[in-house]
Amino acid sequence: MVEDLTVGRDTGDASPRGPLGWCGAGLCLGGAALALAPEVPWWAALSAAGTGLLLIAAGRRRMRARPVRRSLPPAAAGLALALVAGFGVRALTLSLAVDHTVAGTVPETAPPVPVRVDRVAWSWAPPEDGVLVDVLPGTLGPVVVLDDGVVALDGITGGELWRYRLRGADARAAVHGGGTRVHIAHGDPDDPGRTGPLAWVELDTARGATVEAFTTPPPPEGVSARVLAAGPGTLLHSWTEDGQAPRISARTTTGFGEAWSFTVPEEPGRVCEPWQDWNADNTLRTPDLFLVAYACVPQERLRGTSLAEIADTPGEHLTGVVTALDPRDGQERWTRELSGLEEFPALRGGGPVTGPEASPAVVVGPLMGEGAPVVLDPRDGSHAVRITAEPWTDGRSVLVRADTSGAVVAETAADRVLFHRVDPAGEIVETAALAGDEVPEYGPGLAVGLPGAVAVPFGAVHTDAEETADVAVLWSVPFDTEPRLLLLDPPGQAPPMPLGPAADDHRAVAVPGALVTVARGPDAVRLHGLVA
């Protein structure tokens, strides 16, 4: 006589097929969880669920819900197996998708920004599968931002120091901390349709080593959030909730809780607000501070109109306000009011410093570019350089560079452009000139100030044996010698690359070790590193 193991109160699912079916149920539950988890491949979730269904089909006649001590362990084992396998596959695919190299040895001190430039030392082209987005100053040279990550170059040689790229995926990157840190998001953090967590990594720009890796959830329902800058230990957002005034919200990288926030203070008798919420124009992250700028008007002037409409009305004036916040805790360091503005104030850095005795400055300029800027010392908010208003009334002047030791102002005259070096009191101490017919038609707006010269990138007609085209050239205008025109011909036998038609198809940025120009052509992009 053979005993039927499927019958009886105490036997439960004693047949091996019973636990096998419950294990399959656990796999199905794990597959459903994996399908909802971010960045887990769909086929991993489908495999877990499919395997679970096969096991359920094989053991469904022997499956008994009771006793629980026999059904629960195999179900839990199946769930655990699915989750471990799924998240293991996720980690493996993410590691294979990230192309991350780290520099072995790097100099202990960063190379200085060149005093002037006389020649092309190196040329670099982005990889064919990457689109160039921006070029920013790093610790040892340029940090090239691509649509899928970043590549850091040596400013002196143009050689690659390190890279962090995502294969077949979009990325967003921004440099903070005075060029010492870069934050890279595995996707677009400002995508309003984002529903899942987003992976981030913080790297040091010297070696490319990982400082921190973290994830951030999507903003809560009814919140509009955009990342403005980073920490330390936080991401600073422009944060707007339904029915509330926009604020700066510092969210921690460990739990995304709000570490601190800033809202324009309410003051009796006047109304203050930023231009179109908080954005890259009215905020600025320096190595030690986070600056915000907004405008105010007396409350009685807002009857039947808005602050933005007042800013658009000729003859009307605003009071600009710049506040410096400690990025660690949001505490106010200083506030500076600037009266008589015709536009909302905008913030930008002053550029490279001229020497060891100088400190970086912050430029507060009119949002639309019409009017004299104000140069502030970010350490205390005092005026670093006095800029007189007269040359700015007709749009003939451009502030090229500024630090606490002075500034360089470009003034367009009848037949030439004058580059004035002024001291902190605003007095002209040196002037370099460039003939008017040698200046690009859009003026000196793209000029870059170096410690001992001004560099003006533009396009000029060049004829070789086969064709005539606009190519990248650069005027190097020192303060102690005559200007020199440089054809940005890459080292070797490669011909100059034709430029595109837009004014900003050729621009330059000063970085440690070189002046880097970015030339965009119809079919290619090329970087040139210029040195003395």
C-alpha positions in Angstrom: 0.0 0.0 0.0 1.3 3.4 -1.0 0.5 6.4 1.1 -0.9 9.5 -0.7 1.3 12.3 0.5 -1.1 15.0 -0.8 -3.9 14.0 1.7 -4.1 14.7 5.4 -3.8 17.7 7.6 -0.2 17.3 8.5 1.2 16.5 5.1 0.5 19.9 3.5 2.6 20.2 0.4 5.1 17.4 1.3 5.5 16.7 -2.4 8.6 18.5 -3.8 6.3 20.1 -6.4 4.4 22.0 -3.8 7.4 24.1 -2.5 8.5 24.4 -6.1 5.2 26.1 -7.0 5.4 28.5 -4.1 9.0 29.3 -5.1 7.6 30.2 -8.5 5.0 32.4 -6.9 7.8 34.3 -5.1 9.7 34.6 -8.4 6.5 36.1 -10.0 6.2 38.6 -7.2 9.9 39.5 -7.5 9.5 40.0 -11.3 6.6 42.4 -10.7 8.8 44.4 -8.2 11.7 44.4 -10.6 9.4 45.8 -13.4 8.8 48.8 -11.2 12.4 49.3 -10.1 14.4 52.0 -11.9 17.2 51.0 -14.3 16.5 47.2 -14.1 16.5 45.7 -17.6 13.0 44.7 -18.7 14.2 41.3 -19.7 15.4 40.6 -16.1 11.9 41.2 -14.7 10.4 39.2 -17.5 12.8 36.3 -17.0 12.0 36.2 -13.2 8.2 36.3 -13.8 8.4 33.7 -16.7 10.4 31.3 -14.7 8.0 31.7 -11.8 5.0 30.9 -14.0 6.6 27.7 -15.3 7.3 26.6 -11.7 3.7 27.4 -10.7 2.4 25.4 -13.7 4.6 22.5 -12.7 3.5 22.4 -9.0 0.0 23.9 -9.0 -1.7 20.6 -8.1 0.5 20.1 -5.1 0.5 23.7 -3.8 -1.2 24.2 -0.4 -1.5 27.5 1.4 -1.3 25.7 4.8 0.6 25.1 6.9 2.3 28.5 6.4 5.6 27.1 7.7 5.8 25.0 4.5 4.4 27.5 1.9 6.0 30.8 3.1 9.7 29.8 3.1 9.8 28.7 -0.6 7.8 31.8 -1.6 10.2 34.0 0.3 13.2 32.2 -1.3 11.7 32.8 -4.7 11.2 36.5 -4.0 14.7 36.8 -2.6 16.2 35.0 -5.6 14.4 37.3 -8.1 15.4 40.5 -6.3 19.1 39.4 -5.9 19.4 38.3 -9.5 17.5 41.4 -10.8 19.5 44.0 -8.9 22.7 42.0 -9.6 21.9 42.3 -13.3 21.2 46.0 -12.8 24.5 46.6 -11.1 26.3 44.7 -13.9 24.6 46.5 -16.7 25.3 49.9 -15.1 29.0 49.1 -14.6 29.3 47.9 -18.2 27.5 51.1 -19.4 29.8 53.5 -17.6 33.2 54.2 -19.3 35.1 55.6 -16.3 38.9 56.1 -16.2 40.9 57.7 -13.4 44.2 59.6 -13.8 47.1 57.8 -12.2 49.3 60.7 -11.2 48.7 64.4 -11.6 50.7 67.5 -10.7 50.4 68.7 -7.1 49.9 72.3 -8.3 47.7 73.5 -11.1 49.3 75.3 -14.1 48.4 79.0 -14.3 46.2 80.5 -17.0 48.7 81.8 -19.7 49.5 85.5 -19.5 49.2 85.7 -23.3 49.0 83.3 -26.2 51.2 83.1 -29.3 50.7 79.6 -30.8 48.5 76.6 -31.1 50.0 73.8 -28.8 47.4 71.1 -29.4 44.1 70.2 -31.0 41.4 67.8 -29.9 38.2 66.6 -31.5 35.3 65.0 -29.5 34.7 61.3 -30.0 32.4 60.5 -33.0 29.7 59.1 -30.7 29.6 62.2 -28.5 28.1 65.7 -29.0 30.0 68.6 -27.4 27.8 70.6 -25.1 30.3 72.9 -23.3 33.9 73.5 -22.2 34.5 74.5 -18.6 37.6 75.2 -16.5 38.7 72.3 -14.4 41.6 71.9 -12.0 44.3 71.0 -14.6 42.7 72.1 -17.8 39.4 72.0 -19.7 36.5 69.7 -18.6 34.8 68.9 -21.9 31.0 68.3 -21.3 29.5 65.9 -23.8 25.9 64.8 -24.1 26.8 61.5 -22.5 29.4 62.6 -19.9 32.7 64.4 -19.6 36.3 64.2 -20.7 39.0 66.1 -18.8 42.1 67.2 -20.7 45.5 68.4 -19.7 45.6 72.2 -20.4 49.3 72.2 -21.4 49.4 69.1 -23.6 45.8 68.4 -24.6 46.1 64.8 -23.5 43.2 63.0 -21.9 43.4 62.9 -18.1 40.3 60.9 -17.4 36.7 60.4 -18.7 33.3 59.5 -17.4 30.8 58.6 -20.1 27.6 56.6 -20.4 27.4 54.2 -23.3 24.2 54.8 -25.3 22.6 57.1 -22.6 22.2 60.8 -22.0 23.9 62.6 -19.2 24.0 66.1 -17.7 27.1 67.6 -16.1 28.1 70.8 -14.3 31.3 72.0 -12.7 31.2 73.5 -9.2 33.5 74.3 -6.4 35.7 76.7 -8.4 36.4 74.0 -11.0 37.4 71.3 -8.5 34.2 69.2 -8.7 31.9 67.9 -11.4 28.5 66.5 -10.9 27.1 64.1 -13.5 23.5 63.0 -13.7 22.5 59.7 -15.5 19.8 61.5 -17.4 18.1 64.9 -17.3 17.4 66.1 -13.7 15.2 68.9 -15.0 12.9 66.6 -17.1 9.4 67.5 -15.9 8.1 64.0 -16.9 10.7 62.1 -14.8 9.0 59.5 -12.6 11.8 57.4 -11.3 15.0 58.0 -9.2 18.1 59.5 -10.9 21.6 58.3 -10.4 24.3 60.9 -9.8 28.1 60.9 -9.3 30.4 63.6 -8.0 34.0 63.5 -9.3 37.1 65.5 -8.5 38.2 67.2 -11.8 42.0 66.6 -11.2 42.0 62.8 -11.3 38.3 61.9 -12.0 38.1 59.9 -8.8 34.6 59.4 -7.3 33.8 61.7 -4.4 30.2 60.6 -3.9 27.6 58.5 -5.7 23.9 59.0 -4.9 20.4 58.9 -6.3 17.6 61.5 -6.1 13.9 60.9 -6.4 11.6 62.9 -8.7 10.1 66.1 -7.3 6.8 65.6 -5.4 3.5 66.1 -7.2 2.8 69.7 -7.9 6.4 70.8 -7.6 8.6 72.3 -10.4 12.3 71.8 -9.6 15.5 72.6 -11.5 19.0 71.9 -10.3 21.1 75.1 -10.1 24.3 74.1 -8.3 25.8 71.7 -5.9 26.6 71.4 -2.2 28.7 70.3 -0.4 26.5 67.4 0.3 23.5 69.0 -1.3 22.0 69.9 -4.7 20.6 73.4 -4.9 17.3 73.6 -6.7 15.0 76.3 -8.0 11.8 75.0 -6.2 8.3 76.1 -7.0 5.2 74.6 -5.4 1.6 75.4 -6.4 0.5 78.6 -4.9 3.8 79.5 -3.2 6.6 81.9 -4.1 9.7 80.3 -5.7 12.5 79.5 -3.4 16.0 78.1 -3.4 15.9 74.6 -1.9 19.0 72.7 -0.8 18.3 69.0 -0.9 20.7 66.5 0.8 22.3 63.9 -1.4 21.8 61.3 1.3 18.0 61.4 1.7 16.8 64.4 -0.5 15.4 66.1 2.6 15.5 69.9 2.6 18.7 71.1 4.4 17.8 74.8 4.0 15.9 77.1 1.8 15.9 80.8 0.7 12.9 82.9 -0.3 13.0 86.6 -1.2 12.3 88.3 2.1 9.1 90.3 2.5 9.7 93.9 3.3 7.0 96.6 4.2 6.4 99.1 1.5 8.1 97.3 -1.4 7.8 94.2 -3.6 10.8 92.1 -4.5 11.1 89.1 -6.9 13.6 87.3 -9.2 13.3 87.3 -12.9 11.2 84.3 -14.0 11.9 82.3 -10.9 15.5 81.2 -10.0 17.7 80.3 -12.9 21.3 80.4 -14.2 21.1 84.2 -14.8 20.2 85.3 -11.3 22.2 82.7 -9.3 25.9 82.0 -9.2 28.0 79.4 -7.3 31.5 80.5 -6.3 33.9 78.3 -4.5 32.7 79.5 -1.1 29.3 81.1 -1.7 25.9 80.8 -3.4 24.8 84.2 -4.8 21.3 85.2 -5.7 20.1 88.4 -7.4 16.6 89.9 -7.6 14.9 93.3 -8.0 12.6 95.5 -5.9 10.3 98.5 -6.4 8.1 100.5 -4.0 4.7 98.8 -3.6 2.8 101.8 -4.8 4.4 101.6 -8.2 2.9 98.2 -8.8 -0.7 99.4 -9.1 -2.1 97.8 -12.3 1.2 96.5 -13.5 4.0 94.0 -12.7 7.6 94.3 -11.8 8.6 92.8 -15.1 6.6 95.4 -17.0 8.3 98.2 -15.0 11.7 96.8 -16.0 10.6 96.9 -19.7 9.5 100.6 -19.4 12.1 103.2 -20.5 13.0 105.6 -17.8 11.8 103.4 -14.9 14.4 102.1 -12.4 14.7 99.1 -10.1 16.7 98.4 -7.0 18.8 95.4 -7.5 19.7 93.2 -4.5 22.5 90.6 -4.3 22.6 88.3 -1.4 25.5 85.9 -0.6 24.5 82.6 1.1 26.6 80.0 2.8 26.0 76.8 0.7 26.5 74.6 3.7 23.6 76.0 5.8 22.0 78.8 3.8 23.1 81.5 6.3 23.3 85.0 4.9 26.9 86.3 4.6 26.1 89.7 3.2 23.6 91.7 1.1 24.3 94.5 -1.3 21.6 96.9 -2.8 22.2 98.5 -6.2 19.9 101.4 -6.9 19.0 102.9 -10.3 19.0 99.7 -12.4 17.0 99.7 -15.7 16.8 95.9 -15.8 16.8 92.9 -13.6 20.3 92.1 -12.3 22.2 89.1 -13.7 25.3 87.4 -12.2 28.5 86.0 -13.7 32.0 85.4 -12.7 34.7 87.9 -13.5 37.1 85.5 -15.2 40.6 84.4 -14.4 42.6 86.5 -11.9 45.7 88.4 -13.0 48.1 87.3 -10.3 48.6 85.9 -6.8 47.6 89.1 -5.1 44.2 89.3 -6.8 41.0 87.5 -5.9 38.1 86.5 -8.1 35.3 89.1 -8.6 31.6 88.8 -9.3 30.0 90.9 -12.1 26.4 92.1 -11.6 25.2 93.2 -15.0 21.9 94.1 -16.6 20.0 91.0 -17.7 19.6 92.2 -21.3 23.1 93.7 -21.4 22.2 97.4 -21.7 23.9 99.5 -19.0 27.0 99.5 -16.9 27.9 96.5 -14.8 28.9 96.5 -11.1 32.0 94.5 -10.0 31.8 93.1 -6.4 34.2 91.4 -4.1 32.4 88.2 -3.2 34.2 88.1 0.2 32.2 91.0 1.6 30.1 92.4 -1.2 32.1 95.6 -1.5 32.8 97.3 -4.8 35.9 95.6 -6.2 36.2 97.9 -9.3 34.5 101.2 -9.9 33.0 101.2 -13.4 31.8 104.6 -14.6 28.5 104.7 -16.4 29.3 107.1 -19.3 30.8 104.7 -21.9 28.0 102.3 -21.4 25.1 104.5 -22.3 25.2 103.8 -26.1 26.2 100.1 -25.9 29.8 100.8 -27.1 31.5 99.1 -24.1 31.9 95.5 -22.9 33.4 94.3 -19.6 35.9 91.7 -20.7 37.4 90.6 -17.4 37.4 91.7 -13.7 39.0 90.7 -10.4 39.9 92.6 -7.2 43.0 94.1 -8.8 41.1 95.8 -11.7 39.3 95.1 -14.9 39.6 95.2 -18.7 36.9 97.1 -20.6 36.5 97.1 -24.4 35.3 100.3 -25.9 34.3 100.5 -29.6 35.5 103.8 -31.1 35.0 105.1 -34.7 37.8 103.2 -36.3 39.2 100.8 -33.7 38.5 98.9 -30.5 40.3 100.1 -27.3 40.9 97.6 -24.6 41.4 99.6 -21.4 43.0 98.1 -18.3 41.6 99.9 -15.3 42.5 99.9 -11.6 40.1 99.3 -8.7 39.3 103.0 -8.7 38.2 102.9 -12.4 41.2 104.8 -13.7 42.7 103.7 -17.0 46.3 102.5 -16.5 47.0 100.8 -19.9 45.3 100.7 -23.3 45.7 98.3 -26.2 44.1 99.0 -29.6 42.8 96.8 -32.5 41.9 98.4 -35.8 38.2 98.5 -36.4 38.3 96.6 -39.7 40.0 93.7 -37.9 37.2 93.3 -35.3 34.4 90.8 -36.1 31.1 92.4 -37.1 29.4 91.4 -33.8 32.1 93.4 -31.9 34.3 92.4 -29.0 31.6 90.6 -27.0 33.3 87.2 -27.2 36.7 88.6 -26.2 38.4 86.8 -23.3 40.7 88.5 -20.8 44.0 87.0 -19.9 46.4 88.3 -17.2 48.5 90.2 -19.8 46.4 90.3 -23.0 43.0 90.1 -24.6 42.0 87.3 -27.0 39.4 87.9 -29.6 38.2 84.8 -31.5 36.3 85.1 -34.8 36.2 83.7 -38.3 38.2 85.0 -41.3 38.3 84.2 -45.0 41.0 81.7 -45.8 42.0 80.4 -49.2 43.9 77.2 -49.8 44.6 75.2 -53.0 41.1 73.9 -53.2 38.6 76.3 -51.7 37.8 79.5 -49.8 36.0 79.4 -46.5 35.7 81.1 -43.1 38.1 79.5 -40.7 38.9 80.0 -37.0 41.4 82.8 -36.2 42.2 84.7 -33.1 43.6 88.1 -32.3 46.0 88.1 -29.4 46.1 91.7 -28.2 48.9 92.2 -25.5 49.1 95.4 -23.5 52.9 95.8 -24.1 53.3 94.8 -27.8 51.5 94.9 -31.1 48.5 92.6 -31.8 49.1 89.3 -33.5 46.7 87.4 -35.7 46.8 83.6 -35.1 45.4 81.1 -37.7 44.1 78.2 -35.6 45.7 75.5 -37.8 46.0 72.3 -35.8 49.5 70.9 -35.3 50.5 68.5 -38.1 49.2 68.5 -41.7 45.5 68.9 -41.1 43.9 71.9 -42.8 42.0 74.6 -40.9 38.4 73.6 -40.3 35.6 75.7 -41.9 33.5 77.5 -39.4 29.7 77.7 -39.1 27.8 80.9 -39.8 26.8 81.8 -36.2 28.7 84.3 -34.1 29.3 81.9 -31.3 30.6 79.1 -33.6 34.0 80.2 -32.4 34.5 81.1 -28.8 37.2 80.8 -26.2 37.6 80.0 -22.5 40.6 80.5 -20.3 41.6 77.3 -18.3 44.6 76.3 -16.3 47.5 75.8 -18.8 45.9 77.2 -21.9 43.4 79.3 -23.7 41.0 76.8 -25.3 39.0 77.8 -28.3 35.9 75.9 -29.5 35.4 76.0 -33.3 32.2 74.6 -34.7 31.9 73.8 -38.3 29.1 72.4 -40.5 30.2 68.8 -39.8 32.7 68.8 -37.0 33.9 70.5 -33.8 37.5 71.1 -32.8 39.2 72.4 -29.7 42.5 74.2 -29.9 44.8 74.8 -27.0 46.8 78.0 -27.2 49.8 78.8 -25.1 52.6 81.5 -24.9 
